[in-house]
Amino acid sequence: MSLLVADLTRGGAVMTEFQVKLRQQHEESMHHELEALLATADPTEAEISRKDFDGFKKLFHRFLHVKGPGVDWAKINRPPDDSVVSGPAWPQVDRLTKHQLVQRLSVSPRPRSSSRRHEAETPSWDFSSDVKRVQISQNVELILETVQRQTTYPRINKESLLPIAKTMGTSSEFAEAWYPPGHGDVYASFSNSGLLDRLLAEGKEYIFVSNIDNLGATVDLFILNHLMSQPADKRCEFIMEVTDKTRADVKGGTLIQYEDHLRLLEIAQVPKAHVDEFKSVTKFKIFNTNNLWISLLAVRRLQQQNQLDLEIIVNPKTLDGGLNVFQLETAVGAAIKSFNNAMGVNVPRSRFLPVKTSSDLLLVMSNLYSLDAGSLTMSKRREFPSTPHVKLGSSFTKVQEFLSRFENIPDMLELDHLTVSGDVTFGKNVSLKGTVIIIANHGDRIDIPAGAMLENKIVSGNLRILDH
């Protein structure tokens, strides 16, 4: 790592005249390299990429010249009580109001099931798959033309601080040389594509943004009704859904009051001496689900005035062959401090149901959950509100291999903890209860027979079943 990058990633100190000139030289060299890259593209691609590069230049400039994302721990305060509220006490929404509300809403992106809840037309903009999905009736959903491309930025060599890409579009190098700059790019993408102006012209006032892997992220009309029922001059421009932190969520971002603004605090911004304090479920009791409700008019205002302030995330990578690079990213929730009357809404845990691993997938495919009006809900037969802790080994990492190891998904209603390691398969109608640990040693295979009921058991490589 170069001395410059090391200094910047620590947050930096007051720059000397030499350091300022050095940063200017790096910036000029980067601009030259970007122009050289554009020269390798066809005219249509170059026109599109130039808009991307304008955003990248701003990000790179801030990376070079602006102090890092750390915070002054002494300035951190808990949010005022009226800035993080609980939603369930809000009034019910009648059918006519529901119809009127969804006419003012756009969704980006969302799980495939979530649009089933509302009959009115609600467009969804998926920035991962570049697809516009429009719900046109209760049971009909159309997939229409591509409307939004994913922005791509060049990865940066840690030593030279220059792009590693040599051309704009060769397939052999694309995956390693380019990257999507994080979901904070949604604001610029809306503006650059013309989509923001189009949605406003169609009468849309808010957009609901969520992570595509969060299967709990459905359109909650109670929240939208709360937004729309406020006086125009006091209307909240940004709502972040938060939920109560558990010990599984200690690294999740939380809301704080900082210099008279509501702000998202991520673990990467926390001074090392205070990381354990940040992870405390006592001091910081909520975390960000990344379900966000954002005023489109406010996005346009902030974009036009260049006042969207998103901290830069420096994400280091080591590529095949050992080349050290980094990429500059931003997060959509970090913009909360730029919006007027921003607030958090404490929602039930059911609205945060991410599927990032095969262990998560096993949970949502099991009888712990059922699909109710487009939403995954915990089974009423589950005696505990929390989900089991599941840890599947490397033999279950890939989805196809995961699916091949289950004739059907076991009964997990009474499961507390499951650990599976090695070459293990499950027959039909297996029931798991309490704490179950299944470990197949190297070279061994364990086939859990059909109809087996494992309760507080350890199953070892030689298939001995022991009480746990």
C-alpha positions in Angstrom: 0.0 0.0 0.0 1.3 3.4 -0.9 2.0 6.0 1.9 -0.7 8.2 0.4 -3.4 5.5 0.6 -2.4 4.5 4.1 -2.7 8.1 5.2 -6.1 8.6 3.6 -7.6 5.4 4.9 -6.6 6.5 8.5 -8.6 9.7 8.1 -5.5 11.8 7.4 -4.1 14.8 9.2 -3.6 18.4 8.2 -2.0 18.2 4.7 1.3 19.9 3.9 1.8 21.9 0.7 3.7 18.9 -0.7 0.8 16.5 0.0 -1.6 18.9 -1.6 0.5 19.0 -4.8 0.9 15.3 -4.7 -2.9 14.8 -4.5 -3.4 17.2 -7.4 -0.9 15.2 -9.5 -2.7 12.0 -8.7 -6.0 13.6 -9.7 -4.7 14.9 -13.0 -3.2 11.5 -13.8 -6.5 9.8 -13.0 -8.4 12.2 -15.3 -5.8 11.5 -18.1 -6.3 7.7 -17.7 -10.1 8.0 -17.8 -9.9 9.9 -21.0 -7.7 7.2 -22.5 -10.3 4.6 -21.4 -13.1 6.5 -23.1 -11.1 6.6 -26.3 -11.3 2.8 -26.4 -15.1 2.8 -26.4 -17.6 3.2 -29.2 -19.4 6.6 -29.3 -22.6 5.5 -27.7 -20.8 3.6 -24.9 -18.4 6.6 -24.4 -21.3 9.0 -23.9 -22.9 6.8 -21.2 -19.6 6.1 -19.5 -18.6 9.8 -19.4 -21.6 10.4 -17.0 -20.4 7.5 -14.9 -16.9 9.0 -14.9 -18.1 12.4 -13.8 -19.4 10.7 -10.6 -16.3 8.7 -10.2 -14.1 11.9 -10.5 -16.1 13.6 -7.7 -15.7 10.5 -5.5 -11.9 10.2 -6.3 -11.5 14.0 -5.6 -13.2 13.6 -2.2 -11.1 10.5 -1.4 -7.9 12.5 -2.1 -8.8 15.8 -0.5 -11.4 15.3 2.2 -10.8 13.8 5.7 -11.9 10.2 6.1 -15.2 9.0 7.5 -14.3 8.8 11.1 -16.4 10.5 13.8 -15.5 12.5 17.0 -16.8 10.0 19.6 -17.4 12.8 22.1 -20.0 14.4 19.8 -22.2 11.2 19.5 -25.5 11.3 21.2 -28.6 9.1 21.1 -31.3 10.3 18.8 -34.1 12.4 20.4 -37.1 10.3 21.3 -39.3 12.0 18.6 -36.8 11.2 15.8 -37.1 7.4 16.1 -40.7 6.4 16.5 -42.7 3.1 16.5 -44.9 2.5 13.6 -47.6 0.1 14.7 -49.6 2.8 16.6 -50.3 4.7 13.4 -53.9 4.7 12.2 -55.3 2.1 9.8 -55.4 2.7 6.1 -58.7 2.2 4.2 -58.9 0.8 0.7 -59.4 4.1 -1.1 -56.5 5.7 0.7 -54.3 2.6 -0.1 -55.1 3.1 -3.8 -54.2 6.8 -3.6 -51.0 6.2 -1.7 -49.5 3.7 -4.0 -50.1 6.0 -7.0 -47.5 8.3 -5.3 -44.9 5.6 -4.7 -42.1 3.9 -6.6 -40.2 0.9 -5.4 -36.5 0.1 -5.9 -35.8 -2.8 -5.8 -37.9 -5.3 -4.0 -38.4 -9.1 -3.6 -40.6 -10.6 -6.3 -43.4 -11.5 -3.8 -43.9 -8.1 -2.2 -46.0 -6.4 -5.0 -48.8 -8.9 -4.5 -50.0 -6.9 -1.5 -51.4 -4.0 -3.5 -53.6 -3.8 -6.5 -52.8 -0.3 -7.7 -50.0 0.2 -10.2 -46.6 0.6 -8.4 -43.5 0.6 -10.5 -40.4 -1.1 -9.2 -36.9 -0.2 -10.4 -34.3 -3.0 -9.9 -30.8 -1.6 -10.2 -29.2 -5.1 -10.0 -31.0 -6.8 -12.9 -31.8 -3.6 -14.9 -35.5 -4.5 -15.2 -38.7 -2.5 -14.7 -41.4 -4.5 -13.1 -44.9 -3.1 -13.0 -47.8 -4.5 -11.0 -50.9 -4.0 -13.1 -53.4 -5.9 -11.1 -53.6 -8.1 -8.0 -52.4 -11.2 -9.8 -50.5 -9.9 -12.9 -47.0 -8.5 -13.0 -45.3 -7.5 -16.2 -41.6 -7.4 -16.8 -41.0 -4.5 -19.2 -38.0 -3.0 -21.0 -34.6 -2.3 -19.4 -34.7 1.1 -17.9 -31.6 1.5 -15.8 -28.1 0.2 -16.2 -25.8 -0.5 -13.3 -23.1 2.2 -13.0 -19.5 0.8 -13.1 -16.4 2.5 -11.9 -12.7 1.4 -12.4 -10.9 -0.4 -9.6 -7.8 1.5 -8.5 -4.2 0.1 -8.1 -3.2 0.8 -4.5 0.4 1.7 -5.5 -0.1 3.9 -8.5 -3.6 5.2 -7.7 -4.6 4.7 -11.3 -7.2 2.4 -12.9 -6.2 -1.1 -13.7 -8.5 -1.3 -16.7 -6.9 -0.8 -20.1 -10.0 -0.8 -22.2 -13.7 -0.1 -21.6 -15.3 -3.4 -22.5 -13.2 -6.5 -23.0 -15.0 -9.4 -21.3 -11.7 -11.1 -20.1 -10.8 -8.2 -17.8 -14.2 -6.7 -17.1 -15.0 -8.6 -13.9 -11.7 -7.7 -12.2 -11.2 -4.2 -13.6 -14.6 -2.7 -12.9 -17.1 -2.7 -10.0 -20.5 -1.3 -9.0 -19.9 1.6 -6.6 -22.4 0.6 -3.9 -26.1 1.4 -3.5 -25.3 5.0 -2.7 -25.1 5.4 -6.5 -28.9 5.2 -6.6 -29.2 9.0 -6.3 -26.9 9.9 -9.2 -28.4 7.0 -11.3 -31.9 8.4 -10.9 -30.8 11.9 -12.0 -28.5 10.9 -14.8 -30.9 8.5 -16.4 -33.8 10.9 -16.5 -35.8 8.5 -14.4 -36.1 10.9 -11.5 -37.8 13.6 -13.6 -40.0 10.9 -15.2 -41.3 9.6 -11.9 -42.0 13.1 -10.6 -43.9 13.9 -13.9 -46.0 10.8 -13.2 -47.0 12.1 -9.8 -44.6 9.9 -7.7 -43.5 11.6 -4.5 -41.6 8.9 -2.6 -39.5 6.0 -3.5 -39.1 2.9 -1.3 -35.6 1.5 -1.5 -34.5 -1.8 0.0 -31.8 -4.5 -0.4 -32.9 -7.0 -3.0 -32.0 -9.9 -0.7 -34.2 -8.7 2.1 -37.4 -10.8 1.8 -39.1 -8.9 4.6 -38.9 -5.6 2.6 -42.5 -5.2 1.5 -44.4 -1.9 1.0 -45.8 -0.8 4.3 -48.7 1.6 3.7 -48.8 2.7 7.3 -45.4 4.3 6.9 -46.4 5.8 3.5 -49.6 7.1 5.0 -47.7 8.7 7.9 -45.5 10.5 5.4 -48.3 11.8 3.2 -50.5 12.9 6.1 -47.9 15.4 7.4 -48.2 19.2 6.5 -46.2 19.9 3.3 -43.8 22.3 5.0 -43.0 19.8 7.8 -43.0 16.6 5.7 -40.3 14.1 6.5 -38.0 13.7 3.5 -36.3 10.5 4.6 -37.3 7.6 6.8 -35.0 4.8 7.7 -36.5 1.6 9.1 -34.6 0.3 12.1 -35.2 -2.7 14.3 -34.1 -3.9 17.7 -30.5 -5.1 17.7 -29.6 -8.6 18.8 -26.2 -10.1 19.3 -26.3 -11.3 15.7 -26.5 -7.6 14.5 -23.6 -6.0 16.4 -21.9 -4.9 13.3 -25.0 -3.3 11.8 -25.1 0.5 11.3 -27.1 2.5 13.9 -28.8 5.9 14.1 -27.2 8.7 16.1 -27.6 12.4 16.7 -24.4 14.1 15.5 -23.9 17.9 15.2 -27.7 18.5 15.2 -28.4 16.0 12.5 -29.7 12.4 12.5 -26.9 10.3 11.1 -26.1 6.7 10.2 -23.1 5.4 12.1 -21.3 2.5 10.5 -18.7 0.3 12.3 -16.1 1.4 9.7 -16.4 5.0 11.1 -15.9 4.0 14.7 -12.5 4.7 16.3 -10.9 1.4 17.3 -11.0 2.2 20.9 -14.8 2.4 20.8 -15.6 -0.6 18.6 -16.7 -2.8 21.6 -18.9 0.1 22.8 -20.4 0.4 19.3 -21.2 -3.4 19.3 -23.0 -3.1 22.7 -26.7 -3.9 22.5 -27.2 -1.8 25.6 -25.9 1.6 24.3 -26.9 1.2 20.6 -30.2 -0.7 20.7 -31.3 -0.4 17.1 -29.7 -1.0 13.7 -30.4 -0.1 10.1 -32.5 -2.5 8.0 -31.7 -0.5 4.8 -35.5 -0.2 4.1 -35.7 3.5 3.2 -38.5 5.9 2.2 -37.1 8.9 0.3 -38.7 12.0 -1.1 -38.1 12.3 -4.8 -38.4 16.1 -4.8 -35.8 16.2 -2.1 -33.4 14.0 -4.1 -33.8 16.3 -7.1 -33.1 19.4 -4.9 -30.0 17.9 -3.3 -28.7 16.6 -6.6 -29.1 20.0 -8.2 -27.4 21.8 -5.3 -24.7 19.1 -5.0 -25.5 18.7 -1.3 -25.8 15.0 -1.0 -23.1 14.0 1.5 -22.2 10.3 1.5 -19.1 9.1 3.3 -16.7 7.2 1.1 -16.2 3.5 1.8 -12.7 2.4 0.8 -13.0 -1.3 0.0 -9.6 -3.1 -0.5 -9.4 -6.2 -2.7 -6.7 -8.6 -3.7 -7.2 -9.9 -7.3 -6.0 -13.2 -8.8 -2.2 -12.9 -9.1 -1.9 -10.9 -5.9 -2.6 -7.4 -7.3 -3.8 -5.1 -4.5 -6.5 -2.7 -5.6 -9.3 -0.8 -3.9 -12.7 0.5 -4.9 -14.6 3.6 -3.7 -18.2 3.0 -2.6 -21.0 4.8 -1.0 -24.1 3.6 0.9 -27.6 4.9 0.3 -28.5 5.3 4.0 -25.5 7.6 4.7 -27.4 10.4 3.0 -29.9 10.6 5.8 -28.1 13.6 7.3 -28.7 15.6 4.1 -32.5 15.5 4.2 -34.9 17.7 6.1 -37.0 16.2 9.0 -35.4 12.8 8.6 -36.5 10.2 11.1 -36.2 6.5 12.0 -39.1 4.1 12.3 -38.7 1.1 14.6 -40.3 -1.8 12.8 -40.8 -5.5 13.7 -37.9 -7.8 13.0 -40.1 -9.5 10.3 -39.2 -6.6 8.0 -35.6 -7.6 8.1 -35.2 -11.0 6.6 -32.0 -11.0 4.4 -31.0 -14.1 2.5 -27.2 -13.8 2.0 -26.1 -17.4 2.7 -27.4 -20.9 2.3 -28.1 -20.9 6.1 -30.5 -18.0 5.6 -32.1 -19.8 2.6 -32.7 -22.9 4.7 -34.6 -20.8 7.3 -36.9 -19.1 4.8 -37.6 -22.3 2.9 -38.6 -24.1 6.1 -41.9 -24.3 7.9 -40.8 -21.5 10.2 -42.2 -19.1 7.6 -45.3 -18.9 5.4 -46.2 -16.6 2.6 -49.1 -14.4 3.6 -50.4 -11.8 1.1 -47.0 -11.5 -0.4 -45.1 -11.3 2.9 -43.1 -13.9 4.7 -44.4 -14.3 8.2 -43.2 -16.4 11.1 -45.4 -19.4 11.8 -47.8 -19.0 14.7 -46.8 -22.5 15.7 -43.3 -21.3 16.5 -43.2 -20.8 20.3 -40.3 -18.4 20.3 -40.1 -15.1 18.3 -36.5 -15.5 17.4 -35.2 -17.7 14.6 -32.8 -20.7 15.1 -29.1 -20.2 14.7 -28.1 -22.2 11.6 -24.6 -22.7 10.4 -24.1 -24.9 7.3 -20.7 -25.9 6.2 -18.9 -25.4 2.8 -20.6 -28.4 1.2 -23.8 -26.3 1.3 -22.4 -23.1 -0.1 -23.6 -23.3 -3.7 -27.4 -23.2 -4.2 -27.6 -26.3 -6.5 -25.5 -28.4 -4.1 -27.5 -27.1 -1.1 -30.8 -28.2 -2.8 -29.4 -31.6 -3.7 -28.7 -32.4 -0.1 -32.4 -32.1 1.0 -35.1 -34.4 -0.3 -37.3 -31.8 1.4 -36.6 -29.2 4.0 -36.7 -30.5 7.6 -39.3 -29.5 10.2 -37.6 -26.7 12.2 -40.4 -25.3 14.3 -38.8 -26.4 17.5 -35.2 -25.9 16.5 -32.8 -23.7 18.5 -29.4 -24.4 16.9 -28.2 -26.4 13.9 -24.6 -26.9 12.8 -23.9 -29.1 9.8 -20.4 -29.8 8.5 -19.1 -32.1 5.8 -20.8 -34.5 3.4 -24.3 -34.7 4.9 -27.7 -35.3 3.2 -31.3 -35.2 4.6 -34.1 -37.6 3.7 -37.8 -36.8 3.6 -39.7 -35.6 6.6 -36.8 -35.1 9.0 -37.6 -33.2 12.2 -34.9 -31.1 14.0 -35.5 -29.9 17.6 -33.4 -28.2 20.2 -29.7 -28.2 19.5 -28.6 -30.5 16.6 -25.0 -30.9 15.5 -24.1 -33.1 12.5 -20.4 -33.5 11.6 -19.2 -35.8 8.8 -15.4 -36.1 9.1 -13.2 -35.9 6.0 -13.9 -39.0 3.8 -17.1 -39.9 5.7 -20.7 -39.3 4.6 -23.8 -39.0 6.8 -27.2 -39.7 5.4 -30.0 -38.6 7.8 -32.7 -41.2 7.0 -36.3 -40.3 6.0 -38.5 -39.7 9.0 -35.7 -39.2 11.5 -36.3 -37.0 14.5 -33.2 -35.4 16.0 -33.7 -33.6 19.3 -30.7 -32.3 21.2 -28.4 -34.7 19.4 -24.8 -34.8 18.1 -24.4 -37.0 15.0 -20.7 -37.8 14.3 -18.9 -39.3 11.4 -19.6 -42.9 12.4 -23.3 -42.2 12.7 -23.4 -42.6 16.5 -26.2 -40.5 17.9 -25.4 -39.0 21.3 -27.5 -36.9 23.7 -26.4 -33.3 23.8 
